[in-house]
Amino acid sequence: MTRRAATRTGTGTGAGTGTGTGGTPATRLLAEHGVPHRVHPYAHDPGSTVGYGLEAAAVLGVEPEQVFKTLVATVDGDLWVAVVPVSGQLDLKALAHAAGGRRAVLADPAAAERATGYVVGGISPLAQRRALPTVLDETVWLYDEVYVSGGRRGLDVSLPPADLVALTGARVADIARPGRP
């Protein structure tokens, strides 16, 4: 059985945009700010073994380098968000350097969920419960449109990278390395 993905374009609230009252905090934020974006719901397979981001790229028919995953890490004891392509992995030393710290480790999943208000596999860099400092990988500038989680498993949103940087207040740095996702 083939899984299908639907795409809706939105810049406001209401039917068809995925950003009305039934949306997620991330989609509502995009609508509130009038950011041009597209909403990409898809049928998430709980049995998938490829990882949430690679699953999204495959189902949506997008290159994995254009789909970004949101990770939460601890840099010198403080929580930070790192956004990197799903085709690679986070370079923790580079994140620590970009954050002005000395040591970074991935945060405990429960701590990530508490801080962001999203579940692992659906953590969006947008409209998190707690505004955490964010670093986006510099490859974000290679695309006119990038894909990030829309705030739940099985939902991605695509938007211009400049809007993603502006809405998250992110620093942009070389924090990803190629390799096993």
TIVO-2410 file (N, C-alpha, C; in nm, 3 decimals):
# residues 181
REC num residu      c1      c2      c3 atome chaine
REC   1      M   0.084  -0.117   0.000     N      A
REC   1      M   0.000   0.000   0.000    CA      A
REC   1      M   0.089   0.124   0.000     C      A
REC   2      T   0.060   0.218  -0.087     N      A
REC   2      T   0.137   0.340  -0.098    CA      A
REC   2      T   0.079   0.448  -0.010     C      A
REC   3      R   0.165   0.513   0.065     N      A
REC   3      R   0.120   0.624   0.148    CA      A
REC   3      R   0.120   0.750   0.065     C      A
REC   4      R   0.022   0.832   0.085     N      A
REC   4      R   0.012   0.956   0.009    CA      A
REC   4      R   0.028   1.076   0.101     C      A
REC   5      A   0.077   1.180   0.042     N      A
REC   5      A   0.090   1.305   0.115    CA      A
REC   5      A   0.006   1.410   0.045     C      A
REC   6      A  -0.058   1.493   0.121     N      A
REC   6      A  -0.134   1.606   0.067    CA      A
REC   6      A  -0.056   1.733   0.096     C      A
REC   7      T  -0.076   1.831   0.011     N      A
REC   7      T  -0.009   1.959   0.032    CA      A
REC   7      T  -0.113   2.070   0.027     C      A
REC   8      R  -0.104   2.160   0.123     N      A
REC   8      R  -0.192   2.277   0.123    CA      A
REC   8      R  -0.105   2.400   0.137     C      A
REC   9      T  -0.142   2.504   0.065     N      A
REC   9      T  -0.069   2.629   0.073    CA      A
REC   9      T  -0.143   2.723   0.164     C      A
REC  10      G  -0.070   2.799   0.242     N      A
REC  10      G  -0.138   2.892   0.332    CA      A
REC  10      G  -0.054   3.012   0.366     C      A
REC  11      T  -0.123   3.120   0.389     N      A
REC  11      T  -0.061   3.239   0.448    CA      A
REC  11      T  -0.153   3.296   0.553     C      A
REC  12      G  -0.266   3.232   0.573     N      A
REC  12      G  -0.363   3.282   0.670    CA      A
REC  12      G  -0.426   3.167   0.742     C      A
REC  13      T  -0.534   3.194   0.814     N      A
REC  13      T  -0.602   3.090   0.888    CA      A
REC  13      T  -0.722   3.042   0.809     C      A
REC  14      G  -0.773   2.929   0.851     N      A
REC  14      G  -0.897   2.882   0.792    CA      A
REC  14      G  -0.882   2.752   0.718     C      A
REC  15      A  -0.990   2.713   0.655     N      A
REC  15      A  -0.997   2.585   0.585    CA      A
REC  15      A  -0.892   2.577   0.476     C      A
REC  16      G  -0.834   2.460   0.462     N      A
REC  16      G  -0.740   2.435   0.355    CA      A
REC  16      G  -0.596   2.472   0.386     C      A
REC  17      T  -0.572   2.550   0.489     N      A
REC  17      T  -0.434   2.589   0.517    CA      A
REC  17      T  -0.370   2.503   0.624     C      A
REC  18      G  -0.452   2.432   0.700     N      A
REC  18      G  -0.396   2.356   0.810    CA      A
REC  18      G  -0.352   2.444   0.924     C      A
REC  19      T  -0.392   2.570   0.919     N      A
REC  19      T  -0.344   2.664   1.019    CA      A
REC  19      T  -0.455   2.726   1.102     C      A
REC  20      G  -0.575   2.677   1.090     N      A
REC  20      G  -0.685   2.732   1.167    CA      A
REC  20      G  -0.678   2.686   1.311     C      A
REC  21      T  -0.788   2.693   1.381     N      A
REC  21      T  -0.789   2.658   1.523    CA      A
REC  21      T  -0.751   2.513   1.546     C      A
REC  22      G  -0.765   2.428   1.446     N      A
REC  22      G  -0.729   2.288   1.462    CA      A
REC  22      G  -0.583   2.261   1.432     C      A
REC  23      G  -0.506   2.362   1.395     N      A
REC  23      G  -0.366   2.342   1.361    CA      A
REC  23      G  -0.279   2.325   1.484     C      A
REC  24      T  -0.151   2.325   1.462     N      A
REC  24      T  -0.054   2.314   1.570    CA      A
REC  24      T  -0.004   2.454   1.605     C      A
REC  25      P   0.065   2.469   1.717     N      A
REC  25      P   0.124   2.601   1.747    CA      A
REC  25      P   0.214   2.650   1.632     C      A
REC  26      A   0.285   2.559   1.567     N      A
REC  26      A   0.374   2.598   1.457    CA      A
REC  26      A   0.296   2.653   1.339     C      A
REC  27      T   0.190   2.584   1.298     N      A
REC  27      T   0.113   2.631   1.182    CA      A
REC  27      T   0.037   2.759   1.216     C      A
REC  28      R  -0.008   2.770   1.339     N      A
REC  28      R  -0.076   2.894   1.379    CA      A
REC  28      R   0.021   3.012   1.379     C      A
REC  29      L   0.145   2.991   1.424     N      A
REC  29      L   0.245   3.097   1.422    CA      A
REC  29      L   0.270   3.146   1.279     C      A
REC  30      L   0.284   3.052   1.186     N      A
REC  30      L   0.306   3.090   1.046    CA      A
REC  30      L   0.190   3.174   0.994     C      A
REC  31      A   0.068   3.133   1.027     N      A
REC  31      A  -0.050   3.207   0.982    CA      A
REC  31      A  -0.056   3.345   1.045     C      A
REC  32      E  -0.030   3.352   1.175     N      A
REC  32      E  -0.036   3.481   1.246    CA      A
REC  32      E   0.063   3.582   1.189     C      A
REC  33      H   0.177   3.533   1.141     N      A
REC  33      H   0.279   3.622   1.087    CA      A
REC  33      H   0.268   3.641   0.937     C      A
REC  34      G   0.168   3.577   0.875     N      A
REC  34      G   0.148   3.591   0.731    CA      A
REC  34      G   0.262   3.536   0.648     C      A
REC  35      V   0.331   3.436   0.700     N      A
REC  35      V   0.445   3.377   0.630    CA      A
REC  35      V   0.394   3.282   0.521     C      A
REC  36      P   0.440   3.300   0.397     N      A
REC  36      P   0.401   3.205   0.293    CA      A
REC  36      P   0.460   3.068   0.325     C      A
REC  37      H   0.375   2.969   0.326     N      A
REC  37      H   0.420   2.835   0.362    CA      A
REC  37      H   0.325   2.733   0.301     C      A
REC  38      R   0.369   2.609   0.303     N      A
REC  38      R   0.283   2.498   0.261    CA      A
REC  38      R   0.280   2.395   0.373     C      A
REC  39      V   0.164   2.336   0.393     N      A
REC  39      V   0.143   2.235   0.496    CA      A
REC  39      V   0.140   2.100   0.426     C      A
REC  40      H   0.218   2.005   0.479     N      A
REC  40      H   0.232   1.873   0.416    CA      A
REC  40      H   0.197   1.762   0.515     C      A
REC  41      P   0.069   1.731   0.531     N      A
REC  41      P   0.034   1.616   0.616    CA      A
REC  41      P   0.062   1.487   0.540     C      A
REC  42      Y   0.104   1.385   0.611     N      A
REC  42      Y   0.125   1.254   0.549    CA      A
REC  42      Y   0.096   1.147   0.653     C      A
REC  43      A   0.074   1.027   0.605     N      A
REC  43      A   0.044   0.915   0.694    CA      A
REC  43      A   0.174   0.863   0.753     C      A
REC  44      H   0.199   0.896   0.878     N      A
REC  44      H   0.320   0.849   0.947    CA      A
REC  44      H   0.306   0.700   0.975     C      A
REC  45      D   0.411   0.624   0.945     N      A
REC  45      D   0.413   0.480   0.972    CA      A
REC  45      D   0.487   0.456   1.103     C      A
REC  46      P   0.414   0.420   1.210     N      A
REC  46      P   0.480   0.396   1.339    CA      A
REC  46      P   0.584   0.284   1.334     C      A
REC  47      G   0.575   0.198   1.234     N      A
REC  47      G   0.670   0.088   1.221    CA      A
REC  47      G   0.792   0.122   1.137     C      A
REC  48      S   0.799   0.244   1.088     N      A
REC  48      S   0.911   0.285   1.004    CA      A
REC  48      S   1.042   0.278   1.081     C      A
REC  49      T   1.145   0.229   1.014     N      A
REC  49      T   1.276   0.217   1.078    CA      A
REC  49      T   1.377   0.317   1.023     C      A
REC  50      V   1.335   0.405   0.931     N      A
REC  50      V   1.430   0.497   0.868    CA      A
REC  50      V   1.445   0.629   0.942     C      A
REC  51      G   1.365   0.655   1.040     N      A
REC  51      G   1.371   0.783   1.111    CA      A
REC  51      G   1.264   0.876   1.059     C      A
REC  52      Y   1.215   0.963   1.146     N      A
REC  52      Y   1.103   1.050   1.113    CA      A
REC  52      Y   1.131   1.141   0.994     C      A
REC  53      G   1.246   1.205   0.991     N      A
REC  53      G   1.278   1.299   0.884    CA      A
REC  53      G   1.297   1.232   0.750     C      A
REC  54      L   1.367   1.119   0.748     N      A
REC  54      L   1.386   1.047   0.622    CA      A
REC  54      L   1.254   0.991   0.572     C      A
REC  55      E   1.168   0.950   0.664     N      A
REC  55      E   1.034   0.904   0.626    CA      A
REC  55      E   0.958   1.019   0.559     C      A
REC  56      A   0.963   1.137   0.618     N      A
REC  56      A   0.894   1.253   0.561    CA      A
REC  56      A   0.948   1.284   0.421     C      A
REC  57      A   1.079   1.285   0.405     N      A
REC  57      A   1.139   1.314   0.275    CA      A
REC  57      A   1.092   1.215   0.170     C      A
REC  58      A   1.091   1.087   0.205     N      A
REC  58      A   1.049   0.983   0.110    CA      A
REC  58      A   0.902   0.998   0.073     C      A
REC  59      V   0.817   1.014   0.172     N      A
REC  59      V   0.672   1.023   0.146    CA      A
REC  59      V   0.639   1.151   0.069     C      A
REC  60      L   0.707   1.260   0.101     N      A
REC  60      L   0.679   1.388   0.035    CA      A
REC  60      L   0.750   1.403  -0.099     C      A
REC  61      G   0.842   1.310  -0.130     N      A
REC  61      G   0.914   1.316  -0.257    CA      A
REC  61      G   1.013   1.432  -0.263     C      A
REC  62      V   1.079   1.459  -0.152     N      A
REC  62      V   1.173   1.571  -0.141    CA      A
REC  62      V   1.311   1.515  -0.108     C      A
REC  63      E   1.414   1.581  -0.158     N      A
REC  63      E   1.550   1.539  -0.125    CA      A
REC  63      E   1.572   1.553   0.026     C      A
REC  64      P   1.634   1.452   0.089     N      A
REC  64      P   1.656   1.459   0.234    CA      A
REC  64      P   1.737   1.580   0.280     C      A
REC  65      E   1.821   1.633   0.194     N      A
REC  65      E   1.901   1.751   0.230    CA      A
REC  65      E   1.816   1.876   0.249     C      A
REC  66      Q   1.694   1.874   0.194     N      A
REC  66      Q   1.605   1.990   0.202    CA      A
REC  66      Q   1.508   1.980   0.321     C      A
REC  67      V   1.506   1.863   0.384     N      A
REC  67      V   1.420   1.840   0.501    CA      A
REC  67      V   1.510   1.849   0.624     C      A
REC  68      F   1.470   1.930   0.722     N      A
REC  68      F   1.552   1.954   0.840    CA      A
REC  68      F   1.486   1.896   0.964     C      A
REC  69      K   1.568   1.834   1.049     N      A
REC  69      K   1.518   1.780   1.175    CA      A
REC  69      K   1.554   1.875   1.288     C      A
REC  70      T   1.470   1.873   1.389     N      A
REC  70      T   1.489   1.960   1.505    CA      A
REC  70      T   1.533   1.876   1.623     C      A
REC  71      L   1.651   1.905   1.673     N      A
REC  71      L   1.708   1.832   1.787    CA      A
REC  71      L   1.725   1.928   1.904     C      A
REC  72      V   1.714   1.874   2.023     N      A
REC  72      V   1.737   1.955   2.143    CA      A
REC  72      V   1.862   1.901   2.211     C      A
REC  73      A   1.953   1.991   2.243     N      A
REC  73      A   2.079   1.954   2.307    CA      A
REC  73      A   2.101   2.043   2.429     C      A
REC  74      T   2.191   1.997   2.513     N      A
REC  74      T   2.233   2.076   2.628    CA      A
REC  74      T   2.374   2.126   2.600     C      A
REC  75      V   2.390   2.257   2.604     N      A
REC  75      V   2.522   2.319   2.586    CA      A
REC  75      V   2.560   2.383   2.719     C      A
REC  76      D   2.663   2.328   2.780     N      A
REC  76      D   2.710   2.377   2.911    CA      A
REC  76      D   2.594   2.393   3.010     C      A
REC  77      G   2.503   2.297   3.009     N      A
REC  77      G   2.392   2.295   3.104    CA      A
REC  77      G   2.265   2.364   3.060     C      A
REC  78      D   2.268   2.436   2.948     N      A
REC  78      D   2.150   2.506   2.898    CA      A
REC  78      D   2.094   2.437   2.774     C      A
REC  79      L   1.961   2.433   2.763     N      A
REC  79      L   1.898   2.371   2.646    CA      A
REC  79      L   1.910   2.462   2.524     C      A
REC  80      W   1.942   2.402   2.411     N      A
REC  80      W   1.952   2.469   2.282    CA      A
REC  80      W   1.880   2.383   2.179     C      A
REC  81      V   1.834   2.446   2.072     N      A
REC  81      V   1.774   2.375   1.960    CA      A
REC  81      V   1.874   2.378   1.845     C      A
REC  82      A   1.890   2.264   1.779     N      A
REC  82      A   1.975   2.253   1.660    CA      A
REC  82      A   1.888   2.201   1.546     C      A
REC  83      V   1.897   2.265   1.431     N      A
REC  83      V   1.816   2.226   1.316    CA      A
REC  83      V   1.912   2.192   1.203     C      A
REC  84      V   1.912   2.064   1.163     N      A
REC  84      V   2.007   2.013   1.064    CA      A
REC  84      V   1.935   1.926   0.961     C      A
REC  85      P   1.995   1.908   0.842     N      A
REC  85      P   1.932   1.823   0.741    CA      A
REC  85      P   1.916   1.679   0.792     C      A
REC  86      V   1.806   1.615   0.753     N      A
REC  86      V   1.782   1.477   0.798    CA      A
REC  86      V   1.880   1.379   0.734     C      A
REC  87      S   1.950   1.422   0.629     N      A
REC  87      S   2.044   1.334   0.561    CA      A
REC  87      S   2.176   1.320   0.636     C      A
REC  88      G   2.197   1.399   0.737     N      A
REC  88      G   2.322   1.395   0.811    CA      A
REC  88      G   2.300   1.389   0.959     C      A
REC  89      Q   2.399   1.436   1.032     N      A
REC  89      Q   2.386   1.435   1.177    CA      A
REC  89      Q   2.443   1.563   1.237     C      A
REC  90      L   2.402   1.589   1.357     N      A
REC  90      L   2.447   1.707   1.429    CA      A
REC  90      L   2.591   1.687   1.476     C      A
REC  91      D   2.674   1.786   1.451     N      A
REC  91      D   2.811   1.788   1.502    CA      A
REC  91      D   2.805   1.862   1.637     C      A
REC  92      L   2.810   1.786   1.745     N      A
REC  92      L   2.793   1.844   1.878    CA      A
REC  92      L   2.902   1.946   1.913     C      A
REC  93      K   3.025   1.921   1.869     N      A
REC  93      K   3.132   2.018   1.896    CA      A
REC  93      K   3.105   2.149   1.823     C      A
REC  94      A   3.058   2.138   1.698     N      A
REC  94      A   3.027   2.259   1.621    CA      A
REC  94      A   2.910   2.335   1.683     C      A
REC  95      L   2.811   2.262   1.735     N      A
REC  95      L   2.699   2.328   1.803    CA      A
REC  95      L   2.749   2.403   1.927     C      A
REC  96      A   2.832   2.337   2.007     N      A
REC  96      A   2.885   2.403   2.127    CA      A
REC  96      A   2.960   2.531   2.089     C      A
REC  97      H   3.041   2.523   1.984     N      A
REC  97      H   3.116   2.640   1.939    CA      A
REC  97      H   3.020   2.751   1.894     C      A
REC  98      A   2.919   2.716   1.813     N      A
REC  98      A   2.822   2.815   1.763    CA      A
REC  98      A   2.744   2.879   1.877     C      A
REC  99      A   2.722   2.802   1.984     N      A
REC  99      A   2.647   2.852   2.099    CA      A
REC  99      A   2.736   2.928   2.197     C      A
REC 100      G   2.865   2.931   2.170     N      A
REC 100      G   2.957   3.000   2.261    CA      A
REC 100      G   2.989   2.918   2.384     C      A
REC 101      G   2.970   2.787   2.374     N      A
REC 101      G   2.996   2.699   2.487    CA      A
REC 101      G   3.113   2.607   2.462     C      A
REC 102      R   3.133   2.515   2.556     N      A
REC 102      R   3.245   2.421   2.545    CA      A
REC 102      R   3.202   2.279   2.517     C      A
REC 103      R   3.083   2.240   2.566     N      A
REC 103      R   3.042   2.100   2.553    CA      A
REC 103      R   2.893   2.091   2.525     C      A
REC 104      A   2.859   2.006   2.429     N      A
REC 104      A   2.718   1.984   2.396    CA      A
REC 104      A   2.689   1.834   2.396     C      A
REC 105      V   2.573   1.798   2.447     N      A
REC 105      V   2.524   1.660   2.442    CA      A
REC 105      V   2.375   1.667   2.407     C      A
REC 106      L   2.326   1.562   2.343     N      A
REC 106      L   2.183   1.559   2.314    CA      A
REC 106      L   2.105   1.555   2.444     C      A
REC 107      A   1.996   1.627   2.448     N      A
REC 107      A   1.912   1.632   2.568    CA      A
REC 107      A   1.832   1.504   2.582     C      A
REC 108      D   1.793   1.475   2.703     N      A
REC 108      D   1.704   1.364   2.731    CA      A
REC 108      D   1.573   1.389   2.656     C      A
REC 109      P   1.517   1.287   2.588     N      A
REC 109      P   1.392   1.308   2.513    CA      A
REC 109      P   1.279   1.368   2.596     C      A
REC 110      A   1.265   1.325   2.721     N      A
REC 110      A   1.159   1.380   2.806    CA      A
REC 110      A   1.181   1.529   2.832     C      A
REC 111      A   1.306   1.569   2.851     N      A
REC 111      A   1.336   1.711   2.872    CA      A
REC 111      A   1.307   1.791   2.746     C      A
REC 112      A   1.339   1.733   2.630     N      A
REC 112      A   1.311   1.799   2.502    CA      A
REC 112      A   1.161   1.820   2.485     C      A
REC 113      E   1.083   1.718   2.518     N      A
REC 113      E   0.938   1.728   2.505    CA      A
REC 113      E   0.880   1.831   2.601     C      A
REC 114      R   0.928   1.832   2.725     N      A
REC 114      R   0.879   1.930   2.823    CA      A
REC 114      R   0.910   2.073   2.779     C      A
REC 115      A   1.030   2.096   2.731     N      A
REC 115      A   1.072   2.231   2.694    CA      A
REC 115      A   1.003   2.282   2.568     C      A
REC 116      T   0.983   2.193   2.471     N      A
REC 116      T   0.927   2.238   2.343    CA      A
REC 116      T   0.776   2.229   2.336     C      A
REC 117      G   0.717   2.138   2.414     N      A
REC 117      G   0.573   2.117   2.405    CA      A
REC 117      G   0.534   2.024   2.292     C      A
REC 118      Y   0.632   1.964   2.226     N      A
REC 118      Y   0.607   1.872   2.116    CA      A
REC 118      Y   0.662   1.734   2.152     C      A
REC 119      V   0.613   1.630   2.083     N      A
REC 119      V   0.664   1.495   2.106    CA      A
REC 119      V   0.783   1.469   2.015     C      A
REC 120      V   0.874   1.385   2.060     N      A
REC 120      V   0.989   1.345   1.979    CA      A
REC 120      V   0.937   1.288   1.848     C      A
REC 121      G   0.998   1.329   1.739     N      A
REC 121      G   0.952   1.289   1.607    CA      A
REC 121      G   0.857   1.392   1.547     C      A
REC 122      G   0.815   1.487   1.629     N      A
REC 122      G   0.726   1.593   1.583    CA      A
REC 122      G   0.767   1.728   1.639     C      A
REC 123      I   0.892   1.737   1.687     N      A
REC 123      I   0.938   1.864   1.744    CA      A
REC 123      I   0.963   1.964   1.632     C      A
REC 124      S   0.894   2.074   1.638     N      A
REC 124      S   0.910   2.181   1.539    CA      A
REC 124      S   1.003   2.288   1.597     C      A
REC 125      P   1.080   2.354   1.512     N      A
REC 125      P   1.160   2.466   1.562    CA      A
REC 125      P   1.074   2.591   1.586     C      A
REC 126      L   0.947   2.584   1.545     N      A
REC 126      L   0.857   2.699   1.552    CA      A
REC 126      L   0.762   2.689   1.671     C      A
REC 127      A   0.737   2.800   1.738     N      A
REC 127      A   0.634   2.811   1.842    CA      A
REC 127      A   0.650   2.707   1.953     C      A
REC 128      Q   0.769   2.692   2.001     N      A
REC 128      Q   0.793   2.599   2.111    CA      A
REC 128      Q   0.740   2.656   2.242     C      A
REC 129      R   0.706   2.569   2.334     N      A
REC 129      R   0.653   2.611   2.464    CA      A
REC 129      R   0.747   2.710   2.532     C      A
REC 130      R   0.875   2.676   2.532     N      A
REC 130      R   0.978   2.762   2.589    CA      A
REC 130      R   1.067   2.810   2.475     C      A
REC 131      A   1.086   2.938   2.462     N      A
REC 131      A   1.171   2.990   2.355    CA      A
REC 131      A   1.316   2.955   2.386     C      A
REC 132      L   1.369   2.858   2.314     N      A
REC 132      L   1.507   2.814   2.334    CA      A
REC 132      L   1.596   2.877   2.228     C      A
REC 133      P   1.720   2.908   2.262     N      A
REC 133      P   1.812   2.957   2.160    CA      A
REC 133      P   1.830   2.850   2.053     C      A
REC 134      T   1.839   2.893   1.929     N      A
REC 134      T   1.837   2.801   1.815    CA      A
REC 134      T   1.954   2.827   1.722     C      A
REC 135      V   2.011   2.718   1.671     N      A
REC 135      V   2.115   2.726   1.567    CA      A
REC 135      V   2.068   2.641   1.450     C      A
REC 136      L   2.067   2.702   1.332     N      A
REC 136      L   2.029   2.634   1.209    CA      A
REC 136      L   2.154   2.605   1.128     C      A
REC 137      D   2.161   2.489   1.066     N      A
REC 137      D   2.276   2.458   0.982    CA      A
REC 137      D   2.278   2.550   0.860     C      A
REC 138      E   2.398   2.590   0.820     N      A
REC 138      E   2.414   2.686   0.711    CA      A
REC 138      E   2.363   2.636   0.576     C      A
REC 139      T   2.343   2.506   0.560     N      A
REC 139      T   2.291   2.455   0.433    CA      A
REC 139      T   2.147   2.498   0.409     C      A
REC 140      V   2.084   2.557   0.509     N      A
REC 140      V   1.948   2.609   0.494    CA      A
REC 140      V   1.943   2.710   0.379     C      A
REC 141      W   2.055   2.782   0.353     N      A
REC 141      W   2.057   2.885   0.249    CA      A
REC 141      W   2.066   2.827   0.108     C      A
REC 142      L   2.085   2.697   0.094     N      A
REC 142      L   2.095   2.636  -0.038    CA      A
REC 142      L   1.960   2.621  -0.108     C      A
REC 143      Y   1.852   2.643  -0.036     N      A
REC 143      Y   1.718   2.615  -0.088    CA      A
REC 143      Y   1.627   2.737  -0.080     C      A
REC 144      D   1.535   2.746  -0.176     N      A
REC 144      D   1.433   2.851  -0.172    CA      A
REC 144      D   1.326   2.819  -0.069     C      A
REC 145      E   1.314   2.690  -0.039     N      A
REC 145      E   1.211   2.643   0.053    CA      A
REC 145      E   1.269   2.525   0.131     C      A
REC 146      V   1.249   2.524   0.262     N      A
REC 146      V   1.295   2.412   0.344    CA      A
REC 146      V   1.176   2.353   0.419     C      A
REC 147      Y   1.191   2.228   0.456     N      A
REC 147      Y   1.086   2.153   0.524    CA      A
REC 147      Y   1.128   2.128   0.668     C      A
REC 148      V   1.036   2.154   0.761     N      A
REC 148      V   1.059   2.124   0.903    CA      A
REC 148      V   0.930   2.064   0.958     C      A
REC 149      S   0.940   2.005   1.075     N      A
REC 149      S   0.820   1.948   1.137    CA      A
REC 149      S   0.718   2.058   1.163     C      A
REC 150      G   0.593   2.023   1.138     N      A
REC 150      G   0.484   2.115   1.164    CA      A
REC 150      G   0.431   2.105   1.306     C      A
REC 151      G   0.493   2.020   1.388     N      A
REC 151      G   0.453   2.013   1.527    CA      A
REC 151      G   0.387   1.883   1.569     C      A
REC 152      R   0.386   1.786   1.479     N      A
REC 152      R   0.340   1.652   1.516    CA      A
REC 152      R   0.396   1.554   1.413     C      A
REC 153      R   0.401   1.429   1.452     N      A
REC 153      R   0.446   1.326   1.359    CA      A
REC 153      R   0.347   1.321   1.243     C      A
REC 154      G   0.400   1.314   1.122     N      A
REC 154      G   0.314   1.309   1.005    CA      A
REC 154      G   0.271   1.446   0.954     C      A
REC 155      L   0.340   1.551   0.995     N      A
REC 155      L   0.306   1.686   0.948    CA      A
REC 155      L   0.434   1.767   0.932     C      A
REC 156      D   0.462   1.807   0.810     N      A
REC 156      D   0.574   1.897   0.783    CA      A
REC 156      D   0.519   2.026   0.725     C      A
REC 157      V   0.595   2.133   0.740     N      A
REC 157      V   0.564   2.259   0.674    CA      A
REC 157      V   0.687   2.301   0.595     C      A
REC 158      S   0.664   2.365   0.482     N      A
REC 158      S   0.776   2.419   0.405    CA      A
REC 158      S   0.760   2.570   0.399     C      A
REC 159      L   0.875   2.637   0.406     N      A
REC 159      L   0.875   2.783   0.409    CA      A
REC 159      L   1.011   2.833   0.364     C      A
REC 160      P   1.019   2.961   0.326     N      A
REC 160      P   1.149   3.018   0.288    CA      A
REC 160      P   1.245   3.017   0.408     C      A
REC 161      P   1.372   2.987   0.385     N      A
REC 161      P   1.467   2.981   0.496    CA      A
REC 161      P   1.480   3.112   0.572     C      A
REC 162      A   1.470   3.225   0.504     N      A
REC 162      A   1.481   3.354   0.574    CA      A
REC 162      A   1.369   3.369   0.677     C      A
REC 163      D   1.250   3.320   0.645     N      A
REC 163      D   1.139   3.328   0.740    CA      A
REC 163      D   1.162   3.234   0.859     C      A
REC 164      L   1.220   3.117   0.833     N      A
REC 164      L   1.251   3.024   0.941    CA      A
REC 164      L   1.352   3.087   1.037     C      A
REC 165      V   1.454   3.149   0.982     N      A
REC 165      V   1.555   3.215   1.064    CA      A
REC 165      V   1.492   3.328   1.145     C      A
REC 166      A   1.409   3.409   1.080     N      A
REC 166      A   1.348   3.523   1.149    CA      A
REC 166      A   1.253   3.478   1.260     C      A
REC 167      L   1.170   3.379   1.234     N      A
REC 167      L   1.071   3.337   1.334    CA      A
REC 167      L   1.135   3.267   1.454     C      A
REC 168      T   1.247   3.201   1.432     N      A
REC 168      T   1.313   3.129   1.541    CA      A
REC 168      T   1.420   3.214   1.609     C      A
REC 169      G   1.459   3.324   1.545     N      A
REC 169      G   1.569   3.404   1.598    CA      A
REC 169      G   1.700   3.328   1.595     C      A
REC 170      A   1.711   3.236   1.500     N      A
REC 170      A   1.825   3.143   1.496    CA      A
REC 170      A   1.955   3.209   1.453     C      A
REC 171      R   2.063   3.152   1.504     N      A
REC 171      R   2.196   3.176   1.451    CA      A
REC 171      R   2.211   3.074   1.338     C      A
REC 172      V   2.286   3.107   1.235     N      A
REC 172      V   2.312   3.013   1.127    CA      A
REC 172      V   2.461   2.982   1.129     C      A
REC 173      A   2.493   2.851   1.134     N      A
REC 173      A   2.633   2.810   1.144    CA      A
REC 173      A   2.648   2.670   1.084     C      A
REC 174      D   2.771   2.631   1.062     N      A
REC 174      D   2.803   2.498   1.010    CA      A
REC 174      D   2.800   2.399   1.127     C      A
REC 175      I   2.685   2.335   1.149     N      A
REC 175      I   2.670   2.245   1.264    CA      A
REC 175      I   2.635   2.102   1.224     C      A
REC 176      A   2.627   2.075   1.094     N      A
REC 176      A   2.591   1.940   1.049    CA      A
REC 176      A   2.711   1.876   0.981     C      A
REC 177      R   2.712   1.746   0.985     N      A
REC 177      R   2.813   1.673   0.910    CA      A
REC 177      R   2.743   1.559   0.837     C      A
REC 178      P   2.797   1.523   0.721     N      A
REC 178      P   2.735   1.413   0.648    CA      A
REC 178      P   2.751   1.284   0.725     C      A
REC 179      G   2.666   1.192   0.697     N      A
REC 179      G   2.679   1.064   0.764    CA      A
REC 179      G   2.547   1.004   0.798     C      A
REC 180      R   2.555   0.902   0.877     N      A
REC 180      R   2.434   0.829   0.917    CA      A
REC 180      R   2.343   0.923   0.994     C      A
REC 181      P   2.218   0.936   0.946     N      A
REC 181      P   2.123   1.026   1.014    CA      A
REC 181      P   2.092   0.984   1.156     C      A
***
